[in-house]
């Protein structure tokens, strides 16, 4: 079962691949806990033969030495980590594959790659940790190209400079989350940015997808941490001035944030950092309903209480994750600081929660039900692939909406997802939690689990995804709060964004990427 695991599995080590024996032991627990039928564990197929490599033989010597056309390497760089990607990886069949992988060691080599690919009509897909769940790294670029390469930034990694006076650090784009924190730790600093993909995702990936971290309030998106960005484009170097703030026209950083590799290859970013926390407090509370819990969350953030963790989890998900098994929604709160004690804010938050009818399950120390939620959150990518091997559709979708439309959106999306599941899977479940909260709204995050028909999983998921996405847009939400647009969200993004803005982005791409080689089909329509 381990033959293709590094291609499709979350962990890079094939030894971490789930075994058939372990999956059979898990199956009864899944049936009992989720109430869903499971199937005999699927044995992953070997990697199917990939299309002929159209690029390697044509590479100039300077690029040939940083190239890899190894089939597993090509396959790994042709898949992200969405449900669709996991299924295709398990089956060993890729709809599209990059011709070769290029790993530049410097910005000069990035420039050389872009120049050569532009001249040769070869598409370029920048690649960080490969954790896209929206088709952001899939080489589905159309037939007009003479090839497609994956530009892997793994060699451009590490903290390059620390400005302790300004509390900022210059970080190379290929730096994975764990390495960033490891290098900052020696300076007593932290970026305080922990997305669920933290183990594998990179700083450059966070920037170009406008990623969000684990913390629910205050500094939620990478936007809040970025002080300056540096990128290589086909038209030259794009680097913004380091400033705490500026009113000098539209922000160059803002245009690169969320650009998803379509305008340039981000190579470095200056990030705002902070001292490591010295005070922590946590609590888990029970809410009679999800709506009642949401009302309390809104009261907390509008009272200017900004807990680091403010995760509202509906009753079904709370039971599944071991957070709370009473049939109530769970509110996991956490406060932290690197200076002043957090007791006053914590006591105020508890008082507001109990005044609104919530029940205190535990408070004051780490561990218990709150820790069960955190552990489940970080293990989720591993658990998902085990459930897929047992024959379940398992995927998530997320959005954000203002408070005045929040209840209506959650109800509409739940109904659309449940109806879609019933139509294409016959049964299943939809759960919801709040991942990020703001004074003016929140980000609901939904999880779908349903029995799959082996061989038809992708069609099943596509039908459910389309129904849910249409409901999100109709209710006034965003097609994505932090998963990016990629190829999977493009048609709904086209509805969401203003038409003049689309013209402006297309014009910007024409200006800096005249031959349209950078991630064709993402954000900007082909041609």
C-alpha positions in Angstrom: 0.0 0.0 0.0 3.0 2.3 0.3 4.1 2.4 -3.3 2.5 5.8 -4.2 2.0 7.3 -0.7 4.6 10.1 -1.1 2.7 11.2 -4.2 -0.8 11.5 -2.6 -0.3 11.2 1.2 0.0 14.0 3.6 3.3 12.8 5.1 6.4 12.7 2.9 7.6 9.4 4.4 6.1 6.3 2.9 6.4 4.6 6.3 3.5 6.8 7.4 1.1 5.2 4.9 -1.9 3.7 6.5 -1.8 -0.1 6.4 -4.8 -2.4 5.5 -4.6 -3.9 9.0 -4.8 -0.5 10.7 -7.7 0.6 8.4 -9.7 -2.6 9.2 -9.2 -1.8 12.9 -10.4 1.7 12.3 -13.5 0.7 10.3 -15.8 -0.3 13.3 -15.0 3.0 15.1 -15.9 5.0 12.0 -19.2 3.2 11.6 -20.0 3.7 15.2 -18.9 7.3 15.5 -20.1 8.6 12.2 -23.0 6.3 11.5 -21.8 5.8 7.9 -21.1 2.6 6.0 -17.4 1.9 5.2 -15.9 -0.4 2.6 -13.0 -2.8 2.5 -9.8 -0.7 2.6 -8.7 0.2 -0.9 -5.2 -0.8 -2.0 -3.6 2.2 -3.7 -2.6 1.6 -7.3 0.9 2.0 -8.7 1.5 5.2 -10.6 0.2 5.0 -14.1 2.5 5.9 -17.0 2.8 9.7 -17.4 2.7 11.6 -20.6 6.0 12.0 -22.4 8.2 14.7 -21.0 8.3 17.5 -23.6 10.7 19.7 -21.8 13.8 18.0 -20.3 15.5 17.3 -23.6 15.2 21.0 -24.6 16.6 22.5 -21.4 19.8 24.6 -21.6 22.6 23.2 -19.5 22.1 25.9 -16.8 18.6 24.6 -16.1 19.2 20.9 -16.8 21.3 20.6 -13.6 18.4 21.8 -11.4 15.7 19.7 -13.2 14.0 16.5 -12.3 11.9 14.3 -14.6 11.6 11.5 -12.2 8.0 10.1 -12.6 7.2 10.3 -8.8 8.6 13.8 -8.6 6.5 14.9 -11.6 3.4 13.3 -10.2 3.9 14.8 -6.7 4.1 18.3 -8.3 1.0 17.7 -10.3 -1.3 17.2 -7.4 -2.4 19.4 -4.5 -4.2 18.0 -1.4 -7.9 18.3 -2.2 -10.2 15.3 -2.0 -10.0 15.1 -5.8 -6.2 15.0 -5.6 -6.1 12.3 -2.9 -8.5 10.1 -4.9 -6.5 10.5 -8.1 -3.3 9.9 -6.3 -4.6 6.7 -4.7 -5.7 5.5 -8.1 -2.3 6.5 -9.6 -4.1 8.3 -12.4 -3.4 12.0 -13.1 -5.5 14.1 -15.5 -2.6 16.3 -16.1 1.2 16.1 -15.3 4.0 18.6 -15.3 6.8 17.7 -17.8 9.6 18.4 -15.4 10.3 20.0 -12.0 12.8 22.9 -11.7 14.4 23.7 -8.3 16.1 27.1 -8.6 18.8 28.0 -6.0 18.7 31.7 -6.5 16.7 34.5 -7.9 19.0 34.6 -10.9 18.0 31.1 -11.7 14.3 32.0 -11.3 14.8 34.8 -13.8 16.6 32.4 -16.2 13.7 29.9 -15.9 11.0 32.6 -16.7 13.0 34.0 -19.6 13.6 30.6 -21.2 10.0 29.4 -20.6 8.7 32.6 -22.1 10.8 32.1 -25.3 9.8 28.4 -25.5 6.1 28.8 -24.8 6.2 26.7 -21.7 3.8 27.3 -18.8 5.3 27.8 -15.3 3.5 26.8 -12.1 5.2 28.1 -8.9 5.2 25.4 -6.2 5.7 25.8 -2.4 4.4 23.0 -0.2 1.9 21.5 -2.6 -0.9 21.9 -0.1 -3.5 23.6 -2.3 -7.0 22.2 -1.9 -8.4 24.2 -4.9 -6.4 23.0 -7.9 -3.8 25.8 -7.5 -0.9 23.6 -8.6 -2.6 21.3 -11.0 -1.0 21.7 -14.5 -4.4 22.0 -16.2 -3.3 24.8 -18.5 -4.8 24.0 -21.9 -3.3 22.7 -25.1 -1.6 25.8 -26.4 1.7 25.3 -24.5 4.8 23.4 -25.6 5.1 22.0 -22.0 4.6 22.9 -18.4 7.1 23.0 -15.5 6.7 23.1 -11.8 9.0 25.7 -10.2 9.7 24.3 -6.8 11.1 26.9 -4.3 12.3 24.4 -1.7 16.0 25.6 -2.1 15.0 29.2 -1.4 14.3 28.7 2.3 15.3 30.0 5.7 15.2 33.2 7.7 17.6 35.5 5.9 17.6 38.5 8.3 16.2 39.5 11.7 15.3 43.1 12.5 14.9 42.8 16.3 14.4 46.6 16.6 11.4 46.7 14.3 10.4 43.1 15.2 10.4 41.9 11.6 12.2 39.1 9.7 13.1 38.6 6.1 12.1 35.0 5.1 12.7 33.2 1.9 9.6 32.0 0.2 10.3 28.3 0.3 10.5 28.2 4.1 8.0 25.6 5.6 6.1 26.6 8.7 8.1 24.3 11.1 11.5 25.6 9.9 10.3 29.2 10.2 9.3 28.7 13.9 12.4 26.7 14.6 14.7 29.5 13.4 12.6 32.2 15.1 12.7 30.4 18.4 16.4 31.0 18.8 15.6 34.8 18.8 12.7 34.3 21.3 10.2 35.2 18.5 7.3 33.7 16.7 5.3 34.5 13.5 2.2 33.2 15.4 0.9 31.8 12.1 -0.3 28.2 12.2 -2.6 27.1 9.3 -3.8 23.5 9.4 -1.3 22.9 6.6 1.6 24.3 8.8 3.6 21.0 8.6 4.0 21.3 4.9 3.0 24.8 3.6 5.5 27.6 3.0 5.8 31.3 3.6 5.5 32.0 -0.2 2.4 29.9 -0.4 0.8 31.7 2.5 1.4 35.0 0.8 0.1 34.2 -2.7 -3.0 32.4 -1.4 -3.8 35.0 1.4 -3.8 32.1 3.9 -5.2 32.3 7.4 -3.6 30.8 10.5 -5.1 28.9 13.4 -5.8 31.9 15.6 -9.4 33.2 15.4 -9.0 36.9 15.9 -6.7 39.9 15.6 -3.9 38.7 13.2 -5.8 36.1 11.2 -4.6 36.4 7.6 -1.0 36.5 6.4 -2.0 40.0 5.1 -1.7 41.2 8.7 1.9 40.0 9.0 3.3 41.1 5.6 5.6 44.2 5.8 7.1 43.8 2.3 7.1 41.3 -0.6 9.8 40.6 -3.2 9.0 38.7 -6.4 10.6 37.9 -9.7 8.3 38.6 -12.7 8.9 38.1 -16.5 9.1 41.9 -16.6 11.6 42.3 -13.8 12.0 42.4 -10.0 9.0 43.5 -8.0 9.9 44.6 -4.4 8.0 46.9 -2.2 9.6 49.2 0.3 9.6 48.1 4.0 7.1 50.4 5.8 4.8 50.1 8.8 2.1 51.7 6.6 1.7 53.8 3.6 -0.9 55.9 1.7 1.1 56.1 -1.5 -1.3 54.7 -4.0 -2.5 51.1 -4.2 -0.3 48.7 -2.3 2.2 46.7 -4.3 2.0 44.0 -1.6 -1.8 43.8 -1.8 -1.6 43.0 -5.5 0.8 40.1 -4.8 -1.2 38.9 -1.8 -3.7 36.4 -3.3 -2.1 36.5 -6.8 -1.7 32.7 -6.7 1.5 32.7 -8.8 -0.1 34.5 -11.8 1.8 37.8 -11.6 5.2 36.7 -10.3 7.2 34.2 -8.3 7.4 35.4 -4.7 11.0 34.8 -3.4 11.1 36.6 -0.1 8.8 38.4 2.3 9.4 40.6 5.4 7.0 39.4 8.1 6.0 41.1 11.3 6.8 38.9 14.3 6.4 39.0 18.1 7.8 37.6 21.3 6.7 34.1 22.2 3.7 34.0 24.5 4.3 33.9 28.3 0.6 33.7 29.5 -2.1 31.3 28.3 -5.6 30.5 29.4 -8.2 28.2 27.9 -11.8 27.2 28.3 -14.4 25.0 26.8 -18.1 26.0 27.1 -21.3 24.3 26.0 -24.0 26.1 24.0 -27.5 24.8 23.7 -27.4 25.4 19.9 -24.9 26.5 17.3 -26.9 29.7 16.7 -26.8 30.5 20.4 -23.1 30.0 20.4 -22.7 32.3 17.4 -24.6 35.0 19.2 -22.2 34.8 22.1 -19.2 34.9 19.8 -20.5 38.0 18.2 -21.0 39.6 21.6 -17.4 38.8 22.6 -15.7 40.3 19.5 -18.0 43.3 19.4 -17.1 44.0 23.1 -13.5 44.1 21.8 -12.5 40.8 23.5 -10.2 39.1 21.0 -9.4 35.5 22.2 -6.6 33.8 20.3 -8.8 30.8 19.9 -12.6 31.2 19.4 -13.8 28.1 17.7 -17.5 27.4 17.8 -18.1 23.7 16.9 -21.5 22.3 16.2 -22.8 19.3 18.3 -22.1 16.7 15.7 -18.5 17.7 15.1 -17.9 18.3 18.8 -18.9 14.7 19.5 -16.8 13.3 16.6 -13.6 15.1 17.7 -14.1 14.3 21.4 -14.5 17.9 22.3 -18.0 17.5 23.8 -20.3 14.5 23.7 -23.5 16.0 25.3 -25.3 17.0 22.1 -24.5 20.7 22.7 -22.3 22.9 20.5 -18.8 23.6 21.9 -17.1 26.9 22.2 -13.3 26.6 22.6 -11.8 29.8 23.9 -8.2 30.7 24.5 -6.3 33.8 25.5 -2.6 34.4 25.4 -0.1 37.2 25.7 3.6 37.8 25.9 3.4 40.5 28.6 0.3 41.3 30.7 -1.7 38.5 32.3 -4.8 37.4 30.5 -6.9 36.8 33.6 -9.1 40.0 33.3 -10.1 39.3 29.7 -10.7 35.6 30.5 -12.9 36.4 33.4 -14.9 38.9 31.4 -15.3 36.4 28.5 -16.6 33.7 30.9 -19.0 36.1 32.5 -20.4 37.1 29.1 -20.7 33.5 28.0 -22.6 32.4 31.2 -24.8 35.6 31.0 -25.8 34.4 27.5 -26.7 30.9 28.8 -23.6 28.9 28.0 -22.3 26.3 30.4 -18.7 26.1 31.5 -17.2 22.7 30.9 -13.7 23.5 32.0 -11.6 26.6 32.3 -8.2 27.9 33.2 -5.7 25.2 32.1 -4.6 23.5 28.9 -5.8 20.0 28.1 -9.1 18.3 28.3 -11.8 18.9 25.7 -10.1 21.9 24.2 -6.9 20.0 23.7 -8.9 17.2 22.1 -10.2 19.7 19.5 -6.7 21.1 18.8 -5.3 17.6 18.4 -8.1 16.6 16.0 -7.5 19.8 14.0 -3.8 19.0 13.4 -4.5 15.3 12.7 -7.3 16.0 10.2 -5.2 15.6 7.0 -4.1 12.2 8.1 -7.5 11.1 9.2 -9.1 12.2 5.9 -6.9 10.0 3.8 -7.7 7.0 6.0 -11.4 7.7 5.6 -11.0 8.0 1.8 -9.3 4.6 1.7 -12.4 3.2 3.6 -14.7 4.5 0.9 -15.9 7.9 2.2 -16.2 11.2 0.5 -14.5 13.6 3.0 -14.0 17.3 2.1 -14.5 20.8 3.4 -15.5 24.2 2.1 -15.4 27.5 3.9 -16.7 31.1 3.5 -17.2 34.3 5.3 -20.3 36.5 5.8 -21.4 39.5 7.8 -23.3 38.9 11.0 -26.6 40.2 9.7 -26.6 37.4 7.0 -24.8 34.8 9.0 -27.7 32.6 10.2 -29.4 32.6 6.8 -26.1 31.6 5.1 -25.4 28.7 7.5 -28.9 27.4 7.1 -28.9 27.7 3.3 -25.5 26.0 2.9 -26.4 23.2 5.3 -29.6 22.5 3.4 -27.9 22.6 0.0 -25.1 20.3 1.1 -27.5 17.9 2.8 -29.7 17.9 -0.3 -26.7 17.3 -2.6 -25.4 14.5 -0.4 -28.8 12.8 -0.4 -29.1 13.0 -4.2 -25.6 11.7 -5.1 -24.6 9.6 -2.1 -27.9 8.5 -0.5 -26.7 9.5 3.0 -24.1 11.5 4.8 -23.5 14.3 7.3 -22.6 18.0 7.2 -21.0 19.7 10.2 -20.0 23.3 10.7 -17.7 25.3 12.9 -16.5 28.9 13.0 -12.8 29.2 12.4 -12.3 33.0 12.4 -14.4 35.7 13.9 -14.5 39.5 13.4 -16.5 42.4 14.8 -18.6 42.5 11.6 -18.8 38.8 10.7 -17.4 35.3 10.8 -16.0 32.4 8.7 -18.2 29.3 8.8 -16.3 26.1 7.8 -18.2 23.1 6.7 -17.2 19.4 6.6 -18.9 16.8 4.4 -18.7 13.0 5.0 -20.7 10.6 2.9 -20.4 7.1 1.4 -18.7 7.1 -2.0 -19.3 4.9 -5.0 -15.8 3.7 -5.9 -15.0 4.9 -9.4 -17.5 7.8 -9.2 -16.1 9.8 -6.3 -15.0 12.7 -8.3 -18.4 13.2 -10.0 -20.1 12.8 -6.6 -18.0 15.5 -5.0 -18.2 17.8 -8.0 -22.0 17.7 -7.8 -22.0 18.5 -4.0 -19.4 21.2 -4.4 -21.4 22.9 -7.2 -24.5 23.0 -5.1 -22.8 24.3 -2.1 -20.8 26.9 -4.0 -23.9 28.2 -5.7 -25.6 28.5 -2.3 -22.6 30.4 -0.8 -22.6 33.0 -3.6 -26.4 33.3 -3.5 -26.3 34.0 0.2 -23.8 36.8 -0.2 -20.7 34.9 1.1 -17.2 34.7 -0.4 -16.3 31.6 -2.4 -13.3 31.3 -0.1 -12.2 32.8 3.2 -8.7 31.3 3.1 -8.4 28.3 0.7 -7.7 30.5 -2.3 -9.4 30.4 -5.7 -7.2 28.1 -7.8 -8.9 26.3 -10.7 -11.7 24.8 -8.6 -13.3 28.1 -7.5 -12.7 30.1 -10.7 -16.3 30.1 -12.0 -17.7 31.3 -8.7 -14.9 33.8 -8.2 -15.8 35.3 -11.6 -19.3 35.9 -10.2 -18.1 37.4 -6.9 -15.5 39.9 -8.1 -16.5 43.2 -9.8 -16.0 43.2 -13.5 -13.8 46.4 -13.6 -11.5 44.7 -11.1 -11.3 41.7 -13.4 -10.2 44.0 -16.2 -7.6 45.6 -13.9 -6.1 42.2 -12.9 -6.0 41.1 -16.5 -4.2 44.3 -17.5 -1.7 43.8 -14.6 -1.0 40.3 -15.9 -0.5 41.5 -19.4 1.9 44.1 -18.1 4.2 41.8 -16.0 3.6 38.5 -17.8 3.3 39.4 -21.4 3.5 35.8 -22.6 1.0 34.6 -20.0 3.3 31.7 -18.8 2.6 32.0 -15.0 0.0 29.6 -13.8 -2.4 30.0 -16.8 -6.1 29.7 -16.0 -5.9 30.8 -12.4 -7.6 34.1 -11.4 -7.5 35.4 -15.0 -9.4 33.6 -17.8 -7.1 31.9 -20.4 -6.4 34.2 -23.3 
